[in-house]
């Protein structure tokens, strides 16, 4: 008969193996040296790619998107990201924040 500690270990191991946390998420947009958004989505390492960051939002303020070295929404916009976003959507990555902000009211 196996020692009790071995049985407990096997039980815990089987629970961990059966558990699926749903994949890895990444925040994209703050490191100007990171891959493009399209490449980040295409490599398949991440289930969720969050486009971040919003340093200003809420309390009637217009949301401000900060994408570090990638683009500056306040000057030229980020139209160059539109093809990257479309490529990510093809991989079933959804930008919930953008959908939420569409309904954002001041």
Contact map, one row per residue, 1 for C-alpha under 8 A:
1110000000000000000000000000000000000000000000000000000000000000000000000000000000000000000000000000000000
1111011000000000000000000000000000000000000000000000000000000000000000000000000000000000000000000000000000
1111111000000000000000000000000000000000000000000000000000000000000000000000000000000000000000000000000000
0111111100000000000000000000000000000000000000000000000000000000000000000000000000000000000000000000000000
0011111110000000000000000000000000000000000000000000000000000000000000000000000000000000000000000000000000
0111111111000000000000000000000000000000000000000000000000000000000000000000000000000000000000000000000000
0111111111100000000000000000000000000000000000000000000000000000000000000000000000000000000000000000000000
0001111111110000000000000000000000000000000000000000000000000000000000000000000000000000000000000000000000
0000111111111000000000000000000000000000000000000000000000000000000000000000000000000000000000000000000000
0000011111111100000000000000000000000000000000000000000000000000000000000000000000000000000000000000000000
0000001111111110000000000000000000000000000000000000000000000000000000000000000000000000000000000000000000
0000000111111111000000000000000000000000000000000000000000000000000000000000000000000000000000000000000000
0000000011111111100000000000000000000000000000000000000000000000000000000000000000000000000000000000000000
0000000001111111110000000000000000000000000000000000000000000000000000000000000000000000000000000000000000
0000000000111111111000000000000000000000000000000000000000000000000000000000000000000000000000000000000000
0000000000011111111000000000000000000000000000000000000000000000000000000000000000000000000000000000000000
0000000000001111111100000000000000000000000000000000000000000000000000000000000000000000000000000000000000
0000000000000111111100000000000000000000000000000000000000000000000000000000000000000000000000000000000000
0000000000000011111110000000000000000000000000000000000000000000000000000000000000000000000000000000000000
0000000000000000111111100000000000000000000000000000000000000000000000000000000000000000000000000000000000
0000000000000000001111100000000000000000000000000000000000000000000000000000000000000000000000000000000000
0000000000000000000111110000000000000000000000100000000000000000000000000000000000000000000000000000000000
0000000000000000000111111000000000000000000001110000000000000000000000000000000000000000000000000000000000
0000000000000000000001111100000000000000000011110000000000000000000000000000000000000000000000000000000000
0000000000000000000000111110000000000000000001111100000000000000000000000000000000000000000000000000000000
0000000000000000000000011111000000000000000001011100000000000000000000000000000000000000000000000000000000
0000000000000000000000001111110000000000000000001111000000000000000000000000000000000000000000000000000000
0000000000000000000000000111111000001000000000001111000000000000000000000000000000000000000000000000000000
0000000000000000000000000011111100000000000000000011100000000000011111000000000000000000000000000000000000
0000000000000000000000000011111100000000000000000001100000000000011110000000000000000000000000000000000000
0000000000000000000000000001111111000000000000000000000000000000000110000000000000000000000000000000000000
0000000000000000000000000000111111000000000000000000000000000000000111000000000000000000000000000000000000
0000000000000000000000000000001111100000000000000000000000000000000010000000000000000000000000000000000000
0000000000000000000000000000001111110000000000000000000000000000000000000000000000000000000000000000000000
0000000000000000000000000000000011111111000000000000000000000000000000000000000000000000000000000000000000
0000000000000000000000000000000001111111000000000000000000000000000000000000000000010000000000000000000000
0000000000000000000000000001000000111111100000000000000000000000000000000000000010011001000000000000000000
0000000000000000000000000000000000111111110000000000000000000000000000000000000000111011000000000000000000
0000000000000000000000000000000000111111111000000000000000000000000000000000000000000000000000000000000000
0000000000000000000000000000000000111111111101001000000000000000000000000000000000000000000000000000000000
0000000000000000000000000000000000001111111111001000000000000000000000000000000000000011001010000000000000
0000000000000000000000000000000000000111111100000000000000000000000000000000000000000011001000000000000000
0000000000000000000000000000000000000011111111000000000000000000000000000000000000000000000000000000000000
0000000000000000000000000000000000000001111111100000000000000000000000000000000000000000000000000000000000
0000000000000000000000010000000000000000101111100000000000000000000000000000000000000000000000000000000000
0000000000000000000000111100000000000001101111111000000000000000000000000000000000000000000000000000000000
0000000000000000000001111000000000000000000111111000000000000000000000000000000000000000000010000000000000
0000000000000000000000111100000000000000000001111100000000000000000000000000000000000000000011000000000000
0000000000000000000000001111000000000001100001111110000000000000000000000000000000000000000010100000000000
0000000000000000000000001111000000000000000000011111000000000000000000000000000000000000000000100000000000
0000000000000000000000000011100000000000000000001111100000000000000000000000000000000000000000100000000000
0000000000000000000000000011110000000000000000000111110000000000111000000000000000000000000000000000000000
0000000000000000000000000000110000000000000000000011111000000000111000000000000000000000000000000000000000
0000000000000000000000000000000000000000000000000001111110000011110000000000000000000000000000000000000000
0000000000000000000000000000000000000000000000000000111110000011110000000000000000000000000000000000000000
0000000000000000000000000000000000000000000000000000011111001111100000000000000000000000000000000000000000
0000000000000000000000000000000000000000000000000000011111111111000000000000000000000000000000000000000000
0000000000000000000000000000000000000000000000000000000111111110000000000000000000000000000000000000000001
0000000000000000000000000000000000000000000000000000000011111000000000000000000000000000000000000000000001
0000000000000000000000000000000000000000000000000000000011111100000000000000000000000000000000000000000011
0000000000000000000000000000000000000000000000000000000111111110000000000000000000000000000000000000000001
0000000000000000000000000000000000000000000000000000000111011111000000000000000000000000000000000000000001
0000000000000000000000000000000000000000000000000000011111001111100000000000000000000000000000000000000000
0000000000000000000000000000000000000000000000000000011110000111110000001000000000000000000000000000000000
0000000000000000000000000000000000000000000000000001111100000011111000001000000000000000000000000000000000
0000000000000000000000000000110000000000000000000001111000000001111100011000000000000000000000000000000000
0000000000000000000000000000110000000000000000000001100000000000111111110000000000000000000000000000000000
0000000000000000000000000000111100000000000000000000000000000000011111110000000000000000000000000000000000
0000000000000000000000000000111110000000000000000000000000000000001111110000000000000000000000000000000000
0000000000000000000000000000100100000000000000000000000000000000001111110000000000000000000000000000000000
0000000000000000000000000000000000000000000000000000000000000000001111111001110000000000000000000000000000
0000000000000000000000000000000000000000000000000000000000000000011111111111110000000000000000000000000000
0000000000000000000000000000000000000000000000000000000000000001110000111111110000000000000000000000000000
0000000000000000000000000000000000000000000000000000000000000000000000011111100000000000000000000000000000
0000000000000000000000000000000000000000000000000000000000000000000000011111100000000000000000000000000000
0000000000000000000000000000000000000000000000000000000000000000000000111111110000000000000000000000000000
0000000000000000000000000000000000000000000000000000000000000000000000111111111000000000000000000000000000
0000000000000000000000000000000000000000000000000000000000000000000000111001111111000000000000000000000000
0000000000000000000000000000000000000000000000000000000000000000000000000000111111000000000000000000000000
0000000000000000000000000000000000000000000000000000000000000000000000000000011111110000000000000000000000
0000000000000000000000000000000000001000000000000000000000000000000000000000011111111000000000000000000000
0000000000000000000000000000000000000000000000000000000000000000000000000000011111111100000000000000000000
0000000000000000000000000000000000000100000000000000000000000000000000000000000111111110000000000000000000
0000000000000000000000000000000000011100000000000000000000000000000000000000000111111111000000000000000000
0000000000000000000000000000000000001100000000000000000000000000000000000000000011111111100000000000000000
0000000000000000000000000000000000000000000000000000000000000000000000000000000001111111110000000000000000
0000000000000000000000000000000000000100110000000000000000000000000000000000000000111111111000000000000000
0000000000000000000000000000000000001100110000000000000000000000000000000000000000011111111111000000000000
0000000000000000000000000000000000000000000000000000000000000000000000000000000000001111111111000000000000
0000000000000000000000000000000000000000000000000000000000000000000000000000000000000111111110000000000000
0000000000000000000000000000000000000000110000000000000000000000000000000000000000000011111110000000000000
0000000000000000000000000000000000000000000000000000000000000000000000000000000000000001111111000000000000
0000000000000000000000000000000000000000100000111000000000000000000000000000000000000001111111100000000000
0000000000000000000000000000000000000000000000010000000000000000000000000000000000000001100111110000000000
0000000000000000000000000000000000000000000000001110000000000000000000000000000000000000000011111110000000
0000000000000000000000000000000000000000000000000000000000000000000000000000000000000000000001111111000000
0000000000000000000000000000000000000000000000000000000000000000000000000000000000000000000000111111100000
0000000000000000000000000000000000000000000000000000000000000000000000000000000000000000000000111111110000
0000000000000000000000000000000000000000000000000000000000000000000000000000000000000000000000111111111000
0000000000000000000000000000000000000000000000000000000000000000000000000000000000000000000000011111111100
0000000000000000000000000000000000000000000000000000000000000000000000000000000000000000000000001111111100
0000000000000000000000000000000000000000000000000000000000000000000000000000000000000000000000000111111100
0000000000000000000000000000000000000000000000000000000000000000000000000000000000000000000000000011111110
0000000000000000000000000000000000000000000000000000000000000000000000000000000000000000000000000001111111
0000000000000000000000000000000000000000000000000000000000010000000000000000000000000000000000000000001111
0000000000000000000000000000000000000000000000000000000001111100000000000000000000000000000000000000000111
